[in-house]
Structures are given as structure tokens and as C-alpha cells.
């Protein structure tokens, strides 16, 4: 089976390894393109100094991974829907991408994929009291509030995410996904809030929403009133198809949410691609999305409102952002640990060799992490980010103590 997927990946190389970075292929450090999905981390690895030292100073009860995608095949009553082109060999790019995602999830065999995904994810919990924050994913909509099913990559219902949290409250929290163009968006937000949603997730380039549109204002007002944070992808999007409106990934579009008083978390710190500098007009120059993120972070009026999550930043063509993110210790209280699971389980996306060559990690750390990733991709992601160094400086422990970010909502009247 893996041989077939490997051959498919070679056939579809033009798009497959744009999985979410748009990068050229990284030949895997251990020459294995696929996650081996091993079951239990051996004692000699679990107790290795590289692993144990990553936990120094960390209170794992305060570590909530705020970017964990909830996926499946919809082969139970979950309500999950996957665009048929991701399941068809006639669309080799999307089919092969989806197979890499499934391999990265390592769903437990012998059960439906929906259940196998959850079962495997539970087994990856690596710290006492730590939690994974599951992300729902809404359909795409147009400006008239019409659902665009054919331009939706996949759909994970809010009710399903809430159900998994209710079944396994010690493992999972959840974040709703609600398109602001929906006619019932405010009602849906209220329903999700009452069911315990910790925030709202948007992926504008794939879901087809412009965060700077006045259409979003009523949604922003409701979010600000109930104190619900917005986790919003910024920068180019290569992993998920959908509407493919890359201009909606401009970090500056989120000024509108911030001016409404919405607490905003920019996923990946906007660390991919370029956007028009709309601060200089609609015909402004192209500027890197990461530079636009940095501009927003440095505006005093957004202190306490604007945050960034560090999911995916160790992927090859996002590495340029590491120096700034690590050295800007004044940002660390506003940077949030997150994994973007299942992407850490896609072996070619993170090159330990490259990280070692650029002196972000040591040779010993690389050797241990290379083994760990096949047992537990989430532990791999955490330990890797704990050990990243620039001029002997790493991310402070506050970056990893994320729980307070997702528990700050006030009680609704």
C-alpha cells in the first residue's frame, strides 16, 4: 500500500508537496516518505535526555495545543464530508495529498476511520493534563450566504467536535468553525458558545471569506460581546483547496476584527507568501505576509488583542521566520504553541537535517526526533519547538502555557 502511495506521489509531484508549504520536495531524513505509525514510544526514547529536557519548566496542565484538525472520512454518523475529488484517482494531486494526510493521522486499524482517528489521537497525548483543541471546519459560502459545496475541501460539523469533547473531556477541547457570510452566523455562534466552543476557526483563502468585508461586522460584534477569540489562518494556503482566494490571507484584513475588539490569533504567524500592503492603498506594494503580521504585532493598540500561533513554522519554507520569532522575546507572551496536526506526521514537510544544518537543533536532537516522529508526531512537534535555538535563545516557556488563551471567555448573560 505504501509503495502505491509513493508511486502516486511521484506522478503528482507538481502539487503533492505543496501540501501546505508550496515548497520543493524534502527528501526525508530517514529515507521514508510515510509515517510508520508505530504504537508505543520505547522506554529508551521516552526517557532520553532530549525528550525529558524539553519538559523542564513546563507545567503540562497549562499546555493546550490550539491547532489540531478534526478529520475523518465520514464513515460513521459524524457528519464529516470530504470533497469527492480527494477520494478519486482522477484527481491525482488532491487524492495523493489526502492520502498523505490520512497516513499522518495513523488511524487505528480495524475500526472506521472517524473512530480510528480519535483513538490514535488520544494515544498521542504526551503530558499530564495537557489537551488538544480540535478544530471544526465549515463549508464555503458566497457573499449572498449561499453554500458552495463544490468549492469546499471538507466539512467537519461543530456538533461533532462538541460531541468528541463531551465524550473525552480530559483529552479534548474544541473550536467551532462558522462562516461569517452565513445568514445564521450569529445564531450558530451562540449555539457553539453554549456548547463550550473555545473559539472560532477560519481559513479565508480556502473558505472564501474576506475578513475585511463589512459583511463580517455583525459576526465580529457578537464575538467581541461574548469574548470569543478568532483563530484565523493568514498567508498563502496550499494544503486545502476550496475557493482558492489567496488574497483573503492578508494579515492586514484582520484590522477590521481587531477594531471591533475581537481577540485574534493569526495562525502560523502569517509565515508564507506575500500580500498587498493595503495600509498604502489598494495598489500598494507586495510585502511578505510575515512582515505584515510583524507590523500588526508592533502596534501598541493591538497589545492584548493580537496573538500568533507557531504551528507549521518548522516547515521548510517557513524557516525564515524562526530567527525573528525566537529573538523577539517581547512577543513571546503573545505567541502560542500549536501543532497544526496532522501535518507534523507528514514526514517530508519538516527536514531535521535542514534544521540541524542551520543550527536550530543539534545533531543529537535531530537523531532522537527522527525516531520519535514515527511513534508520536505531536510529541515530536512539541520537543522540536522546545529545543529550537537562535544564538542560544529559544522560545520562552510562556509560549507553551497556552491554556489561559482559550479559557478567557466570559459567561454569557
N, C-alpha and C positions, 0 to 999 in steps of 0.2 A: 504493500500500500504506500509506504513512504517513497519507494522507488518511483511509483507512478506520479506522486505529487512533485517529486524532484524534476522529473521529465517535463511535467506541466509547467513548472516554474521557469525552466529554460525556454520553453516555447513562448511563454508570455512575458519574457524579461522586460519588454518595453514598459510594462506597467506594474508588474508584480512587486518589484522592490521600491516602488513609490509608496509602499504600504501606508506610511503616514509621513514620510520624510521627503519623498521625491528624490532620494539620494541614489547614488550609484551603489551597486551591489557590494556589500562587505562579505568577503569570504570568511565563513565562521571560524572563530579561533580554534575550535577543536575539529574542524572539517565536517561538522554535522549541521545540515541546514535545518533540521527539525528537532523540536524538543523531545527528549527521550521519555518524558513524563514518568520519571522514577517516583516510587511511592514514599519512601521514608528516608529522611536525611540520616546517613550513618553517624554514629556517635563521634567518630574521629573528625568529621566535618563540623557537626553541631557544636563540639567543644573546642574547636580550633580557635586560636587567639584572634585570627582575623574576624571571626564571627562574634566571639564574646566581647571583643573590644569595641565593636560597633554599638553595644548597648550601654557603654559607660556614660553615666549622667542622664540616661534616658528613663523617664517614667512611662512605661509602656501603656499604662491606663489612660494616658493623655495622647496617645498616638492613634489618630483616625485617618486612615488612607482615604482621602476625599475624592478619589477619581478612579472608581472601579466599575467598569461597564458590566451591565447585567445582560447577558446574551443567551441565545439558545437557538433551537430550530422550530419552536412552536409545536413540538411533538407531544405535548401534554395540554392541559387546559390553561396554560399560562397566558395565552393571548398574544404571545410573541409572533411576529410576522417578519419574514425575510423576503426581500425582493427576489422574484424567481430567477433573475439573471445571475444572481450569486450562486444559484444552485444548478446552473445549466452549463454544460461544456461548450455550448455555442458561444458563450461569452468568456473566453479563456482568462482574461485579466481578472474580472470580478470573481469568477469561480475559484481561481487559484489563490487570490487574496483571501477569500473566505475560508478556504481550506487551511491556510496558514493560521488564521485566527482560531479556528477550531482546534488545530494542533496545539497552539499556545495555551488554550484553555484546559487541555488534557482532561476532558470529561470522563468520569468514571465509566468504564465499560460495563455492559450488562444491564443498563437502565436507559431510559430516554435521555437524549442529550440535555434537555432542560434540567432534569434532575441530576444528571451526571455533572453538569457544570457547577451546580450548587454544592454537591457532595465534595467535589475536588476543591472548590474554593474554601469551604470550611476547613479542609485538611491543611490549607496553606497558612492558616492563622499562626503567626510566629511570636506573638508577645502576649503575656498575661494581661488581659483587659483591653488589648488593642482591638480595633474594629475596622471593618471595611465598609465604606459608604457606597452603596450600589446606585447606579445611575439608570433611570428610566430614559426612554428616547421616543419623542413624539413624531408624528407624521409631518411632512412638509405641507405648507399651506400657501395660497396666494393672497394678495392684498385684499381680496374680497371675502376672505375667510373660507375659501373652497379647499378641501383636502386634495393634495397632489400625490396620490398613491404611487403612480409610476415614477415620480421623482423623489421617492422615499427609499433610502437604502435598507432600513429595517425599522421595526417598531417594537418597543418594549413598554407595555402599559404601566401606568402609575400604580394601578391596583395590584399588579403582580409584584412590583417592587415592595409595596407596602405589606403584601402577604408574606413575602420572604422575611422581611424584618420581624413581623409578628410571630412567625414560626421559630426564628432563630435570633432573638433579641440580643443575645450575648455575642453574636458574631457580626451582625449587620445593622447598619442604619441605611437610610435611603434618601435620594434626592429625586424630586419629580422632574418631568420634562413637559413643558406646556408652551405651545407655540403662541406668541402674542397676537397673531392675526386671527386666531380662533374667535368666533363670536362669543363663545362661552369661557374665554380665557380666565376672567376674574373668578367666575364660579368654580372653574376647575382648580384654580389656585387655592381658593378657600377650602375645597374638599381635600386637596393634598395636604394642606396645613393641618387640618383637623385629624388627618390620618398619620401625622407625625413626620411629614417630609421635612428634611433639614435644609432644603434649598431648592433651586430650580436650575436645570442644566440646559444650555443652548449650544448648538453647533451651527452658527449662522451660515457659513458657506455651503453646508450640506442641507440645512433645513429651510433655507430661503427666507430668513428674516433679516431685516436691516435694523440693527439696534438703535440707529439714529433716526428712525422713522417716527413721526408723530402718532402713528397707529399704536405704538408701544406705550404711549403715555398712561393710559388707564391701567395697564398692567403694572407699570413702574409705581404708580401711586399706591396700588394695593400691596405690592411687595414692600415698599417703604413703610406703609402703615403697620403691617404685620411683622416687620423686621426680618423678612426672608431674604437671604443672600442669593445672588445670581452667580453661578459658575458658568462662565462663557468662554468658549474657545475663541482665541484670536490668532491671527496669522493664517497662512495658507493651510488648506486641508487636503490631504492626499489619501487618507485611509478610507474615507467614507464618501460615496458618490452623492446621490441626491440631486439637488438643484445646481450644484457646482457654480455658485456665485461667489467667487473668491474675494471680491471687493467688500463683501459683508464682514470679512475677518479683520477689518481695520480697527485697531485698538481705540482710535480716536472716536469711533462711533459710540463708544460707551460713555462718553461725556454726558449724553442725554440721561442715561440711567443714574449716573453719579449726581447730576444736578437735581434729580428727584429725591436724592438721599438714599438710594439703593446701595447696599453693600455689595461690591463686585469683586469676584475672584477671576482674574484672567488666566485661563489655563495655558500651561506651557510658557508663561510669561511672554506670549506672542512671538516665540523664537523661531519663526520660519516665514520667509517671503518678505515682500515689500508692498506698501500701500501708498496711496496719495496722501500727502501731508495736507489734510483738509483744513488745518489751522491757518494755512496760507491760501485757502480758496479751493474751489472745485478743480482747478487746473494746477494745483500745487505740485511740487516735485515728488518723485517716488523716494520714499525713505523706508529703511528696514522696519518691519513691524516691532522688532525688539527695541529699536531706538524710540519708537513712538510709545511703547509700553514704559520705557525708562522716563520719558518726558512726563507722562501722567503720574508715575510714582514720585517724581520730584516736585510735583505741585502741592504745596502745603495744604491747600483746601481739600485735597482728597485723602489726607492722612487720617486713618481710621475708617475710611470707606473703601479704598482700593487695595487689593491684595493680588498676589500672583501665586499659582501653584507650580511646583517644579517637576511635574510629570513630564516624561519624554525628553528631558533636557540632556540626557546622556546619549541620545541617538546621534548618529554621526554628523549630520549637517545642522545640528543644533549646538554642537560643542562650543562654537564660537561665543556663545552666551555665558559659558561657565565662569570665565575669568571675572566678568562683571558681577554676576550673581553671587559668587563666593566672596569677592573682595568688598562688595557693598554691604558691609555688616550693618549699616544703618537701615537697610531694607529688611534685615532678617526677621524682625518681629512681624513683618507683613508678607513673608514668603511661607508657603505651606507645603509640607511634604505630601506627595501624591504619586501614584504609580502609573496611571493610565492602563491598568490591567485590561485585557490580556497581553498588551504589547510587550512588556518585559519578557514574556515567554517566546517571542518570535526571535529566534537566535540571530539572524543576520542584521537585526536593527541596531544592536549595541556591540561595538567592537572593543573588547577588553584590550586587545593588542594596541589599538589606536590610543585608548585612554592611557595605557602604560607608556607608550612612546612619547606622549605629550606630558608625561609626568603628573597626571591627575591621580594615578594609583601606582602602587609598587608592583614589582614582578610577583612577589608572594601573594599579594591580594588578588592579582589577576588570576593566578593559578587556582586559588581556592574558589573564587567566584565562578570561574569557568565550570567547575564541578557542581556548585550549588544550584546554578540556574536550571539544571535538568531535574532537580528534586523540588525546588520551591522558588518559582520565579519572583514571588513577592518578597521573600526574604532576600533574595539576590538583589532586588531593586533597592531595598532599604539599606542593606550593608554597603552596597556600592556608593550610594549617595552619602552615607555617613563617613566614608573614607576619602571622598574627593578632596584634593588639596591643591591650592594655588599659593605658592610662596609660603608653604607650611600653614596656611589658613584653610579651614573648612567651613561648612555650614554650621552655625551655632545650634545648640540643642533646641532652641525655641522654634526653629523651623519645623521640627518634628513633633512638637507638642501642639497639635492642631485641634484637639477636641473642642476647646473653647470657641473656635471659629464657628463650629456647626451646632453649638448649643446656645447661641446668643439670642434666639428668637424670643420675643415677649409673648405672654399669654394673651390670647385674643378675647376681646370683650364679648 
